[in-house]
Amino acid sequence: MGTKKQRLTLSALAFLTLVAGCSSDSGSLELPAATQPTNTPTSSTTLPSNTTTTTTTTITTTTESPGPTYSAEETAVSEAHTRFMTVINALDEISDGVGVNKPLIEQYVTGPQRTRMLEGIEKRIATGNRDVGPGYDSNIVQVEFKGELALVGDCSIDRGELISPDGEVLIPAATIYTLRETHLIKENGQWMITDFITGTNIGCNPDGPPWDLHELP
């Protein structure tokens, strides 16, 4: 039978032979089933009944810089100027021998500018020449107040044309931006155009900075 030591050795060799045989037959080892983690109790601290907990919340706000603001008078002056540039001067001066924009001139224009514009209508009727819109662009670059006058600088293009009775273009539309000045005065609570300085061929940059209005009285 052999000694006890011999028997233990033979048993160990037999076990190793069995394991080796199983591995070569299956080609892979089957992993044991996943072991579920053991829930480990966590310790908790009980606060005294007279203890208060405080939670601090940080709120971040973004404040936008306010845009430019305009006074009511500046807004009224700008609106009157833009109406003069883009509406009154956009209408053909005459149609069938009638001054089409005469009512608007009498309503919103005063002083020397009204005189010039009404005389211009009579001249157009006499010659048959006519101004054809769409008038001026309006690009205000500066608004000032001087005494009782409001002064507006405008870097814009004159898009109107002077047409002869035969359809010939006597004065074509402008091709460059030009600085113009509109002078306004308040009559009966309403800003009226009293003068309009234009006709220069010196160009201006519509995106440039404000200019000094050198022609002001």
C-alpha positions as CSV (number, residue, x, y, z in Angstrom):
1,M,0.0,0.0,0.0
2,G,2.9,2.4,0.6
3,T,3.5,4.9,3.3
4,K,1.1,7.8,4.2
5,K,3.6,10.3,2.6
6,Q,3.6,8.2,-0.7
7,R,-0.2,8.1,-0.7
8,L,-0.4,12.0,-0.4
9,T,2.0,12.4,-3.2
10,L,0.1,10.1,-5.5
11,S,-3.2,11.9,-4.7
12,A,-1.7,15.3,-5.5
13,L,-0.4,14.0,-8.9
14,A,-3.8,12.7,-9.7
15,F,-5.5,16.0,-8.9
16,L,-3.0,17.9,-11.1
17,T,-3.6,15.4,-14.0
18,L,-7.3,15.9,-13.7
19,V,-7.1,19.7,-13.9
20,A,-4.8,19.5,-16.8
21,G,-7.1,17.2,-18.6
22,C,-10.1,19.5,-18.1
23,S,-8.2,22.6,-19.4
24,S,-7.1,20.9,-22.6
25,D,-10.6,19.6,-23.4
26,S,-12.6,22.9,-22.9
27,G,-10.1,25.3,-24.4
28,S,-11.1,28.0,-21.9
29,L,-11.7,28.5,-18.3
30,E,-15.2,29.4,-17.2
31,L,-15.1,32.4,-14.8
32,P,-17.0,32.1,-11.7
33,A,-20.3,34.0,-11.4
34,A,-19.9,37.7,-10.5
35,T,-20.0,38.2,-6.8
36,Q,-22.5,40.8,-5.6
37,P,-20.9,43.6,-3.5
38,T,-21.6,43.5,0.1
39,N,-23.5,46.5,1.4
40,T,-21.3,48.2,4.0
41,P,-23.2,50.3,6.4
42,T,-22.0,53.9,6.6
43,S,-21.8,55.8,9.7
44,S,-23.9,58.9,10.2
45,T,-23.6,61.8,12.4
46,T,-26.6,63.1,14.3
47,L,-26.5,66.8,14.8
48,P,-27.9,68.2,18.0
49,S,-31.5,69.4,17.8
50,N,-30.4,73.1,18.2
51,T,-28.0,73.0,15.3
52,T,-28.9,74.8,12.0
53,T,-27.4,73.9,8.7
54,T,-26.9,76.7,6.1
55,T,-26.6,76.2,2.3
56,T,-25.1,79.1,0.3
57,T,-26.1,79.6,-3.3
58,T,-24.0,81.7,-5.6
59,I,-26.0,83.4,-8.5
60,T,-24.0,84.9,-11.4
61,T,-25.7,87.6,-13.4
62,T,-24.5,89.3,-16.6
63,T,-25.2,93.0,-17.0
64,E,-25.2,94.3,-20.5
65,S,-23.9,97.8,-21.2
66,P,-26.8,100.1,-22.0
67,G,-27.0,101.4,-25.6
68,P,-26.9,105.1,-26.5
69,T,-29.9,107.1,-25.2
70,Y,-31.4,110.1,-26.9
71,S,-33.4,112.9,-25.5
72,A,-37.0,113.5,-26.7
73,E,-35.8,116.6,-28.6
74,E,-33.0,114.8,-30.3
75,T,-35.4,112.1,-31.4
76,A,-37.9,114.6,-32.7
77,V,-35.2,116.5,-34.6
78,S,-33.9,113.3,-36.1
79,E,-37.3,112.2,-37.2
80,A,-38.0,115.6,-38.9
81,H,-34.7,115.5,-40.7
82,T,-35.2,111.9,-42.0
83,R,-38.7,112.8,-43.2
84,F,-37.3,115.8,-45.1
85,M,-34.5,113.7,-46.7
86,T,-36.4,110.5,-47.6
87,V,-40.0,111.6,-48.0
88,I,-40.3,115.2,-49.1
89,N,-37.4,115.0,-51.4
90,A,-38.4,111.6,-52.7
91,L,-41.6,112.9,-54.4
92,D,-41.4,114.2,-58.0
93,E,-41.6,118.0,-57.8
94,I,-44.2,118.3,-60.5
95,S,-46.8,116.0,-62.2
96,D,-49.2,117.3,-64.8
97,G,-48.1,120.9,-64.0
98,V,-48.8,120.6,-60.2
99,G,-46.3,120.7,-57.4
100,V,-46.8,117.2,-55.9
101,N,-44.7,117.8,-52.8
102,K,-45.9,121.4,-52.2
103,P,-48.3,120.4,-49.3
104,L,-45.5,118.6,-47.4
105,I,-43.1,121.5,-48.0
106,E,-45.7,123.9,-46.5
107,Q,-46.3,121.6,-43.6
108,Y,-42.7,120.7,-42.6
109,V,-40.5,123.4,-44.2
110,T,-40.1,127.0,-43.2
111,G,-37.9,130.1,-43.7
112,P,-35.4,130.3,-46.6
113,Q,-35.6,126.6,-47.4
114,R,-39.4,126.8,-48.0
115,T,-38.9,129.8,-50.3
116,R,-36.3,128.0,-52.3
117,M,-38.3,124.8,-52.7
118,L,-41.5,126.6,-53.7
119,E,-39.7,128.8,-56.2
120,G,-38.0,125.6,-57.5
121,I,-41.4,124.1,-58.2
122,E,-42.5,127.1,-60.2
123,K,-39.3,127.0,-62.2
124,R,-39.8,123.3,-63.0
125,I,-43.3,123.9,-64.1
126,A,-42.1,126.7,-66.4
127,T,-39.3,124.7,-68.0
128,G,-40.9,121.2,-67.9
129,N,-37.9,119.8,-66.1
130,R,-38.7,117.7,-63.1
131,D,-36.9,116.1,-60.2
132,V,-37.4,112.4,-59.9
133,G,-37.0,110.6,-56.6
134,P,-36.2,108.5,-54.6
135,G,-34.4,111.5,-53.1
136,Y,-31.7,111.3,-50.5
137,D,-30.5,108.5,-48.2
138,S,-30.5,109.5,-44.6
139,N,-27.4,108.7,-42.5
140,I,-27.3,111.0,-39.5
141,V,-23.8,111.4,-38.1
142,Q,-24.3,114.4,-35.7
143,V,-27.0,116.3,-33.9
144,E,-26.3,119.6,-32.2
145,F,-28.3,122.4,-30.7
146,K,-27.2,126.0,-31.1
147,G,-29.5,128.6,-29.7
148,E,-33.0,128.1,-31.0
149,L,-31.6,126.0,-33.9
150,A,-31.1,122.2,-34.2
151,L,-28.3,121.2,-36.5
152,V,-28.1,117.8,-38.2
153,G,-25.0,116.5,-40.1
154,D,-25.8,113.8,-42.6
155,C,-23.4,111.7,-44.7
156,S,-25.6,110.5,-47.5
157,I,-26.1,110.0,-51.2
158,D,-28.5,112.1,-53.4
159,R,-30.3,109.5,-55.5
160,G,-32.6,111.9,-57.2
161,E,-32.2,113.0,-60.9
162,L,-33.3,116.0,-62.9
163,I,-35.1,114.9,-66.1
164,S,-35.9,117.1,-69.1
165,P,-39.4,117.0,-70.8
166,D,-37.8,114.7,-73.5
167,G,-36.6,112.3,-70.8
168,E,-32.9,113.4,-70.9
169,V,-31.1,113.0,-67.6
170,L,-29.8,116.6,-67.0
171,I,-28.4,115.9,-63.5
172,P,-27.7,112.2,-62.7
173,A,-27.9,110.6,-59.3
174,A,-24.8,111.1,-57.1
175,T,-22.2,108.4,-56.8
176,I,-20.4,109.4,-53.6
177,Y,-21.5,110.1,-50.0
178,T,-21.5,113.8,-49.2
179,L,-21.8,115.7,-46.0
180,R,-25.0,117.8,-45.7
181,E,-26.4,120.0,-43.0
182,T,-30.1,120.4,-42.1
183,H,-31.0,123.3,-39.9
184,L,-34.3,123.1,-38.0
185,I,-36.3,125.5,-35.8
186,K,-39.3,124.8,-33.6
187,E,-42.5,126.4,-34.6
188,N,-45.8,125.8,-32.7
189,G,-44.2,122.8,-30.9
190,Q,-43.0,121.2,-34.2
191,W,-39.4,121.0,-35.6
192,M,-39.4,122.5,-39.1
193,I,-36.6,122.5,-41.7
194,T,-35.4,126.1,-42.1
195,D,-32.2,125.6,-44.2
196,F,-30.5,122.9,-46.1
197,I,-26.8,123.2,-47.0
198,T,-25.7,120.8,-49.8
199,G,-24.1,120.8,-53.2
200,T,-20.5,120.1,-52.2
201,N,-18.6,117.4,-53.9
202,I,-16.4,116.6,-51.0
203,G,-17.0,113.0,-50.0
204,C,-17.5,111.7,-46.5
205,N,-17.3,108.3,-44.8
206,P,-20.8,107.1,-43.6
207,D,-19.1,104.9,-41.0
208,G,-16.6,107.5,-39.9
209,P,-16.7,109.7,-36.7
210,P,-18.8,112.8,-36.3
211,W,-17.6,116.0,-38.0
212,D,-17.5,119.6,-36.9
213,L,-20.4,121.4,-38.7
214,H,-18.3,124.3,-40.0
215,E,-21.1,126.0,-42.1
216,L,-23.3,126.7,-39.1
217,P,-24.4,130.3,-38.4
